[in-house]
C-alpha cells in the first residue's frame, strides 16, 4: 500500500490539523509512525480511536471518508517507519481542505497522517 507518493498532498502530526491543497478525485489517507527495529510486524494498524475529518475550506462541506474494512490490515514498513492505510476520499473539486486528526497515540512513535496516492 502506498508509495513514495503517499504523502504528496501533505503530512502532519497526530493529534493535529492542517490545511492542504488537494486535487479533484481520489486521495488516500495513511497513518504513519516512527519506531525502532520492528522485525516482522505485518499486523500494524492505525489506532482504533483515530478520528479524521476533512472539510472543504470554501464551502465548509465535510467530505465522507471511505474507511478500509476493519478486517483487512494493509501496512508497509521500512526499517524504523510504518505506514497503515486508513481510507480514501473523493474530493469533489481541487482546492484547499482542512484535515483534522485525533487519536490516543504514544508521542514517542511520532504519529502522522499522510495524504496522497
C-alpha positions as CSV (number, residue, x, y, z in Angstrom):
1,X,0.0,0.0,0.0
2,X,1.2,3.5,-0.7
3,X,4.3,4.5,-2.4
4,X,6.7,7.4,-2.3
5,X,3.6,9.5,-3.3
6,X,1.7,8.6,-0.1
7,X,2.4,12.0,1.4
8,X,2.4,14.1,-1.7
9,X,-0.5,16.2,-0.6
10,X,0.6,16.7,3.0
11,X,1.7,15.1,6.2
12,X,1.2,16.4,9.8
13,X,1.4,15.2,13.4
14,X,-1.5,13.4,15.1
15,X,-3.3,14.8,17.0
16,X,-3.3,17.9,14.9
17,X,-4.7,19.7,11.8
18,X,-3.6,21.2,8.6
19,X,-4.9,23.0,5.5
20,X,-3.8,21.1,2.4
21,X,-4.3,21.6,-1.3
22,X,-6.0,18.6,-2.8
23,X,-6.7,17.7,-6.4
24,X,-10.1,16.6,-7.6
25,X,-10.7,12.9,-7.3
26,X,-9.3,10.1,-5.1
27,X,-6.9,10.9,-2.3
28,X,-5.7,8.2,0.1
29,X,-5.2,8.6,3.8
30,X,-2.4,6.9,5.7
31,X,-1.4,6.7,9.4
32,X,2.4,6.7,9.9
33,X,4.6,6.0,12.9
34,X,8.4,6.1,13.5
35,X,9.9,3.5,15.8
36,X,13.0,1.3,16.2
37,X,13.5,-2.1,14.6
38,X,10.1,-3.7,14.3
39,X,11.0,-7.1,12.8
40,X,8.0,-8.6,11.1
41,X,5.1,-6.6,12.3
42,X,2.7,-7.1,9.5
43,X,-0.2,-6.5,11.8
44,X,0.5,-2.8,12.3
45,X,-2.7,-0.8,12.1
46,X,-3.9,2.7,12.9
47,X,-5.3,3.2,16.4
48,X,-9.0,2.2,16.9
49,X,-9.8,5.7,18.1
50,X,-8.3,7.5,15.2
51,X,-10.8,10.2,14.1
52,X,-10.2,12.1,10.8
53,X,-12.4,14.8,9.3
54,X,-11.8,16.6,6.0
55,X,-13.7,19.7,5.3
56,X,-13.7,21.9,2.1
57,X,-12.4,25.3,3.2
58,X,-14.5,27.2,0.6
59,X,-17.9,25.6,1.4
60,X,-17.5,24.0,4.9
61,X,-18.7,20.7,3.4
62,X,-17.4,17.7,5.2
63,X,-16.0,15.1,2.8
64,X,-17.0,11.5,3.6
65,X,-14.1,9.1,4.2
66,X,-14.4,5.6,2.9
67,X,-12.7,3.7,5.7
68,X,-10.9,0.4,4.9
69,X,-12.6,-2.7,6.2
70,X,-11.5,-3.4,9.8
71,X,-10.7,-7.0,9.0
72,X,-8.1,-6.1,6.4
73,X,-4.7,-4.9,7.5
74,X,-2.8,-3.0,4.9
75,X,0.6,-1.7,6.0
76,X,4.0,-1.1,4.8
77,X,7.3,-0.9,6.7
78,X,10.7,0.5,6.1
79,X,13.4,-0.1,8.8
80,X,12.1,2.3,11.5
81,X,8.9,3.5,9.8
82,X,5.5,2.0,9.4
83,X,2.5,3.3,7.4
84,X,-1.0,1.9,7.5
85,X,-3.8,2.6,5.0
86,X,-6.8,4.3,6.7
87,X,-9.2,5.0,3.9
88,X,-9.8,7.4,1.0
89,X,-11.9,10.3,-0.1
90,X,-13.2,11.5,-3.4
91,X,-12.5,15.3,-3.4
92,X,-15.4,17.0,-5.3
93,X,-13.0,19.6,-6.7
94,X,-9.4,20.8,-6.5
95,X,-8.8,23.3,-3.7
96,X,-8.0,23.7,0.0
97,X,-9.2,21.3,2.6
98,X,-8.9,21.3,6.3
99,X,-7.8,18.0,7.7
100,X,-8.1,17.2,11.4
101,X,-6.9,14.0,13.1
102,X,-7.2,12.9,16.7
103,X,-6.1,9.6,18.3
104,X,-4.6,8.3,21.6
105,X,-1.1,7.6,20.5
106,X,2.3,7.3,22.1
107,X,4.1,10.6,21.3
108,X,7.4,8.7,21.1
109,X,6.2,7.0,17.9
110,X,5.8,10.4,16.2
111,X,2.4,9.6,14.7
112,X,1.5,11.4,11.5
113,X,-1.3,11.5,9.0
114,X,-0.4,11.5,5.3
115,X,-2.5,12.3,2.3
116,X,-1.5,11.1,-1.2
117,X,-1.9,8.5,-3.9
